[in-house]
Amino acid sequence: MNARPATPIPAACDVAVVGAGPAGLAAAKLAARAGLSTVLLDENAAPGGQIYRAITRSPLPKGAVLGADYWSGAALADEMLTSGAAYVPGATVWSLSRDREIAVSVAGRAHLISAKRVILATGALERPMPIPGWTLPGVMTAGGAQTLLKSSGLVPDGRLVLAGCGPLMFLLAAQLLDAGVKITAILDTTAPGAWRAALPEAFGFLTSPYFRKGLTLLRKVRANVRILSGITALEAEGDSAVRAVSYTTASGARGRVEVDTLLLHQGVVPNLNLANAAGIPVIWDEAQCCFRPDVDGEGTSPL
């Protein structure tokens, strides 16, 4: 028989927040401290989302491997937990009506919550990267590997290759290196000349703290890992499990690397499931090549 949830679930509240990643934690903390009755519904068993996953229970030594940005999430999680917000872990929100009535399942029981305001902080999903052989055992996403590292302290064994593009791939590579993992190669699928499209944003990036952090991270990875750039095609090879990854470059050159684990990553896209269910309009974002909720500069939807 399912146990009752530890946190009482109110039938009504001023603010309901869905998702306990960085945005959801901050929103719930601020709303509760402003004197509003606040409920934070979290699908996971502990706060943090993907960015700060397992921040309150990570088996890794505090301050090690995952970097200062990750460990800074402990303070945010603690501030939310002591803010007066009702935190409900293990909560699956399966419906949100236009009248802001939330249907949620917790510990096998269904509940309805009526909220005056709802904040959706459901974060992002890793963009699928289908290549031939991507369903072979031993092929997984970079985000999945990072989840295992954060929540269980588990790292890949044997020959490891990361393939794709985006900052998460290089962040994970740096974290794995700090965890003592040897990375065989990184196959970078960033399109040749993509830097030209980023030129309009160059000044803002170069003057932000992210530039220094990113440069430090890239230097660490480049000093320890063979990086092959300009990859235009990938294929995972194997029968019962992945055994190698073959690739083609923009110049037409071909190559092959033997692997035991292949991690794929092609960026992230907004998690639209609950927004769609609530009828919030979505628009196509040409820069990110994905749909996103139609919201204003303050994140408010037209509904």
C-alpha positions as CSV (number, residue, x, y, z in Angstrom):
1,M,0.0,0.0,0.0
2,N,1.3,3.5,-0.9
3,A,2.3,5.7,2.0
4,R,0.8,9.1,2.5
5,P,2.9,12.0,1.4
6,A,4.9,13.6,4.2
7,T,3.9,17.2,3.2
8,P,0.2,18.1,3.6
9,I,-1.2,19.2,0.2
10,P,-3.5,22.3,0.5
11,A,-6.6,22.5,-1.6
12,A,-5.9,26.1,-2.5
13,C,-3.0,28.5,-2.5
14,D,-1.9,31.9,-3.7
15,V,0.9,30.6,-5.8
16,A,1.7,27.2,-7.2
17,V,5.1,26.5,-8.7
18,V,5.7,23.5,-10.8
19,G,9.3,22.3,-11.0
20,A,12.1,22.6,-8.4
21,G,15.1,23.5,-10.5
22,P,16.9,26.9,-10.1
23,A,13.9,28.9,-11.4
24,G,11.3,27.1,-9.4
25,L,13.3,27.2,-6.2
26,A,13.9,30.9,-6.5
27,A,10.2,31.6,-7.4
28,A,8.8,29.6,-4.5
29,K,11.3,31.1,-2.0
30,L,10.4,34.7,-3.1
31,A,6.7,34.1,-3.1
32,A,6.7,32.5,0.3
33,R,8.9,35.2,1.8
34,A,6.5,37.8,0.4
35,G,3.7,36.3,2.6
36,L,1.9,34.4,-0.1
37,S,0.7,30.8,0.5
38,T,3.0,28.9,-1.8
39,V,3.2,25.3,-3.0
40,L,6.2,23.9,-4.9
41,L,5.4,20.7,-6.8
42,D,8.4,18.7,-7.7
43,E,8.4,15.5,-9.8
44,N,11.8,14.5,-8.3
45,A,12.4,13.1,-4.8
46,A,14.6,16.0,-3.8
47,P,15.0,19.7,-4.9
48,G,17.4,20.8,-7.6
49,G,16.0,19.9,-11.0
50,Q,18.6,18.9,-13.5
51,I,21.0,21.8,-12.9
52,Y,21.2,21.2,-9.2
53,R,20.1,17.5,-9.2
54,A,20.7,15.8,-5.9
55,I,22.2,18.9,-4.4
56,T,20.9,18.0,-1.0
57,R,22.0,14.4,-1.2
58,S,24.8,14.0,-3.7
59,P,27.2,11.2,-2.7
60,L,30.1,13.2,-4.2
61,P,32.4,15.1,-1.8
62,K,31.1,18.6,-1.3
63,G,32.9,21.1,-3.5
64,A,34.5,18.4,-5.7
65,V,34.0,17.3,-9.3
66,L,30.9,19.2,-10.2
67,G,32.3,22.7,-9.7
68,A,31.4,25.8,-7.7
69,D,28.4,26.7,-9.8
70,Y,26.7,23.3,-9.0
71,W,27.5,23.4,-5.2
72,S,26.1,27.0,-5.0
73,G,22.7,25.4,-5.4
74,A,22.8,24.1,-1.9
75,A,22.2,27.5,-0.5
76,L,19.2,28.1,-2.8
77,A,17.6,24.8,-1.9
78,D,18.1,25.5,1.8
79,E,16.5,29.0,1.4
80,M,13.5,27.5,-0.3
81,L,13.1,24.7,2.3
82,T,13.1,27.3,5.1
83,S,11.0,29.9,3.4
84,G,7.7,28.6,4.5
85,A,6.7,27.3,1.0
86,A,5.1,23.8,1.1
87,Y,7.5,21.6,-0.8
88,V,5.9,18.5,-2.3
89,P,8.4,16.0,-3.8
90,G,7.4,13.0,-5.9
91,A,4.5,15.1,-7.4
92,T,3.4,14.3,-10.9
93,V,1.3,17.2,-12.3
94,W,-0.9,15.7,-15.0
95,S,-3.4,18.5,-15.7
96,L,-3.5,22.3,-15.5
97,S,-6.9,23.9,-16.5
98,R,-7.4,27.5,-17.8
99,D,-9.0,28.2,-14.3
100,R,-5.6,27.3,-12.7
101,E,-6.8,24.1,-11.2
102,I,-3.9,21.7,-10.9
103,A,-4.4,17.9,-10.9
104,V,-1.4,16.2,-9.2
105,S,-0.6,12.6,-8.2
106,V,1.5,12.1,-5.1
107,A,2.3,8.7,-3.5
108,G,-0.4,7.1,-5.6
109,R,-3.2,9.5,-4.6
110,A,-4.8,12.2,-6.7
111,H,-5.2,15.8,-5.5
112,L,-6.7,19.0,-6.9
113,I,-5.1,22.3,-6.0
114,S,-6.8,25.7,-6.9
115,A,-4.2,28.4,-7.3
116,K,-4.5,32.1,-7.9
117,R,-1.3,32.1,-9.9
118,V,0.7,29.3,-11.4
119,I,4.4,29.5,-12.3
120,L,5.6,26.8,-14.7
121,A,9.3,26.2,-14.1
122,T,9.5,22.8,-15.9
123,G,12.9,23.5,-17.4
124,A,14.3,21.9,-20.5
125,L,14.6,18.5,-22.1
126,E,17.7,17.2,-23.9
127,R,17.1,17.5,-27.7
128,P,16.9,14.0,-29.2
129,M,19.9,13.2,-31.4
130,P,18.9,10.2,-33.5
131,I,21.8,8.6,-35.4
132,P,22.1,5.1,-36.9
133,G,22.6,2.8,-33.9
134,W,21.5,5.2,-31.3
135,T,19.3,2.6,-29.6
136,L,22.3,0.2,-28.9
137,P,23.1,-0.5,-25.3
138,G,26.0,1.7,-24.3
139,V,24.6,4.8,-26.2
140,M,23.0,7.4,-24.0
141,T,22.7,11.1,-23.7
142,A,25.2,13.4,-22.0
143,G,22.4,14.6,-19.7
144,G,21.7,11.1,-18.6
145,A,25.3,10.5,-17.8
146,Q,25.4,13.8,-15.8
147,T,22.3,12.7,-13.9
148,L,24.1,9.5,-12.9
149,L,27.2,11.4,-11.8
150,K,25.2,13.9,-9.7
151,S,22.7,11.6,-8.1
152,S,24.8,8.4,-7.7
153,G,28.4,9.3,-8.3
154,L,28.5,6.8,-11.2
155,V,30.8,7.3,-14.2
156,P,31.3,5.4,-17.5
157,D,33.9,2.6,-17.5
158,G,36.1,1.7,-20.5
159,R,36.5,3.7,-23.7
160,L,34.3,6.8,-23.7
161,V,33.4,9.1,-26.5
162,L,31.2,12.2,-26.4
163,A,29.6,13.4,-29.6
164,G,27.5,16.4,-30.5
165,C,27.7,20.1,-29.6
166,G,26.8,22.6,-27.0
167,P,28.2,23.8,-23.6
168,L,26.8,20.9,-21.6
169,M,28.9,18.4,-23.5
170,F,32.1,20.2,-22.6
171,L,30.9,20.9,-19.0
172,L,30.3,17.1,-18.6
173,A,33.7,16.3,-20.1
174,A,35.4,18.6,-17.6
175,Q,33.4,17.1,-14.7
176,L,34.3,13.5,-15.8
177,L,37.9,14.5,-16.1
178,D,37.8,15.8,-12.5
179,A,36.2,12.5,-11.5
180,G,39.2,10.7,-12.9
181,V,37.6,9.4,-16.1
182,K,39.7,9.1,-19.2
183,I,37.8,10.3,-22.3
184,T,38.9,8.8,-25.6
185,A,37.6,11.6,-27.9
186,I,35.1,14.3,-28.4
187,L,33.4,14.4,-31.8
188,D,32.2,18.0,-32.2
189,T,29.3,18.5,-34.6
190,T,29.3,22.3,-34.5
191,A,28.7,23.5,-38.0
192,P,31.7,25.1,-39.7
193,G,31.4,28.9,-39.6
194,A,28.7,28.9,-36.9
195,W,30.8,31.5,-35.0
196,R,29.8,34.0,-37.7
197,A,26.1,33.8,-36.6
198,A,27.1,34.5,-33.0
199,L,29.0,37.7,-33.9
200,P,26.1,40.0,-33.0
201,E,26.2,38.7,-29.4
202,A,30.0,38.6,-29.1
203,F,30.4,41.8,-27.1
204,G,27.8,40.8,-24.5
205,F,29.4,37.4,-24.1
206,L,33.0,38.6,-24.0
207,T,32.1,41.0,-21.2
208,S,30.1,38.5,-19.2
209,P,31.4,36.1,-16.5
210,Y,30.4,33.2,-18.7
211,F,33.3,33.9,-21.1
212,R,36.0,33.4,-18.5
213,K,34.3,30.3,-17.1
214,G,33.8,28.8,-20.6
215,L,37.4,29.6,-21.6
216,T,38.8,27.9,-18.5
217,L,36.6,24.8,-19.1
218,L,37.6,24.5,-22.8
219,R,41.3,24.8,-21.9
220,K,41.0,22.0,-19.4
221,V,39.1,19.7,-21.9
222,R,41.4,20.5,-24.8
223,A,44.5,19.8,-22.8
224,N,43.3,16.3,-21.9
225,V,41.0,15.1,-24.7
226,R,41.4,14.6,-28.4
227,I,38.8,16.8,-30.1
228,L,37.7,16.2,-33.7
229,S,35.8,19.1,-35.1
230,G,33.6,19.6,-38.2
231,I,31.8,16.3,-37.8
232,T,28.8,16.1,-40.2
233,A,27.7,12.4,-39.8
234,L,27.8,9.8,-37.0
235,E,26.9,6.1,-36.8
236,A,27.1,3.9,-33.7
237,E,28.2,0.4,-34.6
238,G,27.7,-2.9,-32.8
239,D,25.4,-5.9,-32.4
240,S,24.3,-6.5,-28.8
241,A,26.1,-3.3,-27.6
242,V,27.9,-0.3,-29.1
243,R,31.5,-1.2,-30.1
244,A,32.5,1.8,-32.2
245,V,31.4,5.1,-33.6
246,S,32.2,6.1,-37.2
247,Y,32.1,9.6,-38.4
248,T,32.4,11.9,-41.5
249,T,33.9,15.4,-41.5
250,A,32.9,18.5,-43.5
251,S,35.9,17.8,-45.8
252,G,34.7,14.3,-46.5
253,A,37.2,12.5,-44.4
254,R,36.0,9.4,-42.6
255,G,37.1,7.8,-39.3
256,R,36.2,5.3,-36.7
257,V,36.7,5.2,-32.9
258,E,36.2,2.1,-30.8
259,V,34.0,2.8,-27.8
260,D,32.3,1.1,-24.8
261,T,30.1,4.1,-24.0
262,L,28.9,6.8,-26.5
263,L,27.3,10.0,-25.0
264,L,25.3,12.1,-27.4
265,H,24.2,15.7,-27.0
266,Q,22.7,18.3,-29.3
267,G,21.5,21.0,-26.9
268,V,18.3,21.3,-25.0
269,V,14.7,22.5,-25.8
270,P,12.0,23.9,-23.5
271,N,9.7,21.3,-21.8
272,L,6.4,22.3,-23.3
273,N,4.2,19.4,-22.0
274,L,2.4,21.2,-19.2
275,A,2.3,24.5,-21.1
276,N,0.6,22.8,-24.0
277,A,-1.8,21.0,-21.7
278,A,-2.8,24.4,-20.3
279,G,-3.4,25.9,-23.7
280,I,-0.6,28.4,-23.6
281,P,0.4,29.4,-27.1
282,V,3.8,28.4,-28.4
283,I,5.9,30.0,-31.1
284,W,8.8,28.9,-33.2
285,D,12.2,30.1,-32.1
286,E,14.4,30.3,-35.2
287,A,17.6,30.8,-33.2
288,Q,17.1,27.7,-31.1
289,C,15.3,25.7,-33.8
290,C,12.5,24.7,-31.4
291,F,9.1,25.8,-30.1
292,R,8.8,27.8,-26.9
293,P,6.0,29.3,-24.9
294,D,4.7,32.6,-26.1
295,V,5.5,34.8,-23.1
296,D,6.6,38.4,-22.6
297,G,9.8,39.8,-21.1
298,E,8.6,38.9,-17.6
299,G,7.7,35.4,-18.5
300,T,3.9,36.0,-18.5
301,S,1.7,34.2,-20.9
302,P,-1.2,35.9,-22.7
303,L,-3.7,33.6,-21.0
